[in-house]
Amino acid sequence: MKNGLITAGIDIGSTTSKAALWIDDHLKSYVIGPSTTNPRATARECYERVLQDAGLQDDDVAYIVGTGYGRAKVSFADENISELSAHGKGAKTLLPSARTVIDIGGQDTKVVLLDAGGRMLEYVMNDKCAAGTGRFLEFIARSLGIEVKDLARLHANGNYQPVRLSSMCSVFIESEVINLVNDEVPLPFIVQGLHQSIANRVAALVKRVGLVEDVVITGGVAKNAGVVDALQRNLRVKLKTFPDGVDPQMMGGIGAAVIAKEMYLKRNQ
């Protein structure tokens, strides 16, 4: 192939949709956009955008794999795979030392344990409660009258004195947070407590599969340095994330693109 072997991964998540192009052994291009009520159209739009960004056409792509909640709606994909498989492959491809993968997305949290070769050994997923997810952080930030991007700044503003939030339910946590604001508790300590409550939830999931270093954190919440700090304190390990220039939300899409390459080569031996 004149441009090399090009494969694509399309990850249709609950809040964001992603597309990645993999050429031979490296990431060529990727795009991220909001998920919509029409995942079929969203998948097509993401795919067309990533092709345009790379200066390629559909005919240049040898194989396409869909993943995520909406993978069944990626009608033009050659194959669909679970997001757990995609996330494990993406982490191991970009961070070969990865053994434990923590993905905190818009509406769920996943923890995947990999063996040294990248095979999935155990996994656990929390998709029953929104507390601790990206949507939850947006919800609480609105309640505080701030932008979600301000949470990390507030977390780092001053000494580390997180307040203890007793509830694990997003609705009740909001009430607790409002009461703390009314009691004039410094906002940084409230935000630190919020991040610590998320870290406690995630750590409980990690405990169920077992922690093996290196530990990788991905997903949109990985962009929040406050959550990363709280989780590192809780787990007592240094968390790794994607190399510079690669959005941590892209793990599933990249993993799907790499698996697409493997599937193509297997079918065309």
C-alpha positions in Angstrom: 0.0 0.0 0.0 1.5 3.3 -1.1 0.6 5.1 2.2 1.3 2.0 4.4 -1.3 -0.2 6.1 -4.0 2.2 7.4 -6.6 1.0 9.8 -9.3 2.9 11.8 -10.8 2.7 15.2 -14.2 4.3 16.0 -15.1 4.6 19.7 -18.7 5.7 20.3 -18.9 6.5 24.0 -21.7 7.7 26.3 -20.6 11.4 26.2 -17.8 11.6 23.6 -17.1 9.9 20.3 -13.6 9.3 18.9 -11.9 8.2 15.7 -8.3 7.2 15.3 -6.2 6.3 12.2 -3.2 3.9 12.7 -0.6 3.6 10.0 1.8 0.7 10.2 3.1 1.2 13.7 2.1 4.7 14.7 -0.8 7.0 15.3 -1.6 9.1 12.3 -4.5 11.2 13.4 -7.5 11.3 15.8 -10.6 13.4 16.5 -12.9 13.8 19.4 -16.4 15.1 19.4 -19.6 15.0 21.5 -21.9 11.9 21.3 -25.4 12.6 20.1 -28.8 10.9 20.1 -27.9 9.6 16.6 -24.8 7.4 17.1 -24.8 6.1 13.6 -24.5 9.7 12.2 -22.0 10.6 14.9 -19.8 7.6 14.0 -19.8 8.6 10.3 -19.0 12.2 11.1 -16.0 11.3 13.3 -14.7 9.0 10.6 -15.0 11.6 7.9 -13.3 14.2 10.1 -10.3 12.0 10.9 -9.9 11.1 7.2 -10.0 14.8 6.3 -7.5 15.7 9.0 -5.1 13.0 7.7 -5.7 13.9 4.0 -7.0 10.5 3.3 -10.0 8.9 1.7 -12.2 5.9 2.7 -10.5 3.7 0.1 -7.2 4.2 1.8 -8.4 2.5 4.9 -7.9 -1.3 4.9 -10.0 -2.2 8.0 -12.3 -0.5 10.5 -13.2 -1.6 14.0 -15.9 -0.1 16.2 -16.0 -0.1 20.0 -17.7 1.7 22.9 -21.4 1.8 23.9 -22.5 2.6 20.4 -20.3 0.1 18.6 -23.3 -1.7 17.1 -24.2 1.6 15.3 -20.8 1.9 13.5 -22.5 0.3 10.5 -19.5 0.8 8.2 -17.1 -1.1 10.5 -15.7 -4.5 9.5 -15.8 -5.7 13.1 -17.0 -4.5 16.5 -15.3 -5.3 19.8 -15.9 -4.6 23.5 -14.5 -1.4 24.9 -12.5 -3.4 27.5 -10.5 -5.2 24.8 -10.0 -1.8 23.0 -8.8 0.0 26.2 -6.4 -2.8 27.1 -4.9 -2.8 23.6 -4.6 1.0 23.5 -2.9 1.2 26.8 -0.4 -1.6 26.1 0.4 -0.2 22.7 1.3 3.3 23.8 2.5 2.4 27.3 4.1 -1.1 27.0 4.7 -1.2 30.8 1.0 -0.9 31.6 -0.5 -3.6 33.8 -3.4 -1.9 35.5 -5.6 0.4 33.4 -8.0 2.8 35.1 -10.5 4.5 32.8 -12.8 7.2 34.2 -15.2 8.2 31.5 -18.3 10.3 31.2 -20.7 7.9 32.8 -18.7 4.9 34.0 -15.4 3.7 35.5 -13.4 0.7 34.3 -10.4 -1.0 35.7 -8.6 -3.6 33.6 -5.7 -5.9 34.8 -3.3 -7.0 32.0 -0.6 -9.6 31.9 2.9 -8.8 30.8 1.9 -9.5 27.2 -1.2 -7.3 27.2 -3.8 -10.0 27.6 -6.7 -9.0 29.8 -6.7 -11.0 33.1 -9.4 -9.3 35.1 -11.7 -6.4 34.8 -14.4 -4.5 36.8 -16.8 -1.8 35.6 -19.0 0.6 37.6 -21.8 1.8 35.3 -24.7 1.8 37.8 -23.9 5.1 39.5 -22.8 8.4 38.0 -20.8 9.4 41.1 -17.1 9.7 40.3 -17.5 10.1 36.5 -17.0 13.0 34.2 -20.7 13.9 34.2 -20.7 13.9 38.0 -17.8 16.4 38.1 -19.6 18.7 35.6 -22.7 18.4 37.8 -20.9 19.4 41.0 -19.0 22.2 39.3 -22.2 23.7 38.1 -23.5 23.5 41.7 -20.4 25.4 42.8 -20.8 28.0 40.1 -17.5 27.2 38.5 -16.2 25.5 35.3 -15.1 21.9 35.5 -11.7 22.9 34.3 -11.3 25.0 37.5 -11.5 22.0 39.8 -7.8 21.0 39.3 -6.7 24.6 40.0 -8.7 24.8 43.2 -7.4 21.4 44.3 -3.9 22.6 44.2 -4.6 26.0 45.9 -3.3 25.7 49.4 -2.6 22.9 51.8 -4.1 19.4 51.3 -7.0 19.3 53.8 -9.8 17.5 52.0 -13.2 17.5 53.8 -14.8 14.2 54.3 -17.9 13.6 52.2 -20.1 11.0 53.8 -22.4 10.2 50.9 -21.5 8.1 47.8 -24.6 9.3 45.9 -24.2 12.2 43.5 -27.5 13.9 44.6 -26.6 13.7 48.3 -23.0 14.8 47.7 -24.4 17.9 46.0 -26.4 18.7 49.2 -23.3 18.1 51.3 -21.2 20.4 49.1 -23.8 23.2 49.2 -24.0 22.9 53.0 -20.2 23.1 53.3 -20.2 26.2 51.1 -22.8 27.8 53.3 -20.7 26.9 56.4 -17.9 28.9 54.7 -15.5 25.9 54.4 -12.7 27.0 52.0 -13.6 25.9 48.4 -10.2 24.2 47.8 -10.8 21.9 50.7 -14.3 21.1 49.4 -12.9 20.3 46.0 -10.1 18.2 47.5 -12.8 16.2 49.4 -14.7 15.8 46.2 -11.7 14.4 44.4 -10.8 12.2 47.4 -14.3 10.7 47.4 -13.8 9.8 43.7 -10.4 8.3 44.5 -12.0 6.2 47.2 -14.5 4.8 44.8 -11.9 4.0 42.1 -9.5 2.5 44.7 -12.3 0.1 45.7 -12.6 -1.1 42.1 -8.8 -1.4 41.8 -8.7 -3.6 44.9 -11.2 -6.0 43.3 -8.9 -6.8 40.4 -5.6 -6.3 42.2 -3.1 -3.5 41.6 0.0 -4.3 39.5 2.3 -1.5 38.4 2.6 0.3 36.1 -0.8 1.9 36.6 -2.3 3.9 33.7 -5.1 6.4 34.0 -7.2 7.4 31.0 -10.5 8.9 30.0 -11.7 12.5 30.2 -11.3 12.6 34.0 -7.5 11.8 33.6 -7.2 15.5 32.5 -8.2 16.6 36.0 -4.9 16.8 37.9 -6.8 17.0 41.2 -8.4 13.6 40.7 -5.0 12.1 39.6 -3.4 13.6 42.7 -6.1 12.2 45.0 -5.9 8.8 43.4 -2.1 8.7 43.7 -2.3 9.5 47.4 -4.9 6.8 47.9 -3.2 4.0 45.8 0.3 5.2 46.8 1.6 4.7 43.3 2.6 7.1 40.5 0.0 7.1 37.8 1.0 7.2 34.2 -0.9 8.6 31.3 -0.6 8.9 27.6 2.5 10.4 25.9 2.4 14.2 25.3 0.2 15.1 22.4 -2.2 12.2 22.8 -5.5 12.9 24.5 -6.2 10.4 27.4 -9.8 10.0 26.0 -8.4 8.2 23.0 -7.4 4.9 24.5 -10.4 3.0 23.2 -10.2 4.4 19.7 -6.5 3.8 19.4 -6.9 0.3 20.7 -9.6 -0.4 18.2 -7.4 0.9 15.3 -4.5 -1.4 16.4 -6.8 -4.4 16.7 -8.1 -3.5 13.2 -4.6 -3.8 11.9 -4.1 -7.2 13.6 -7.4 -8.5 12.3 -6.5 -7.4 8.7 -3.1 -9.0 8.8 -4.6 -12.2 10.2 -7.2 -12.4 7.4 -4.7 -11.6 4.7 -1.8 -13.9 5.7 
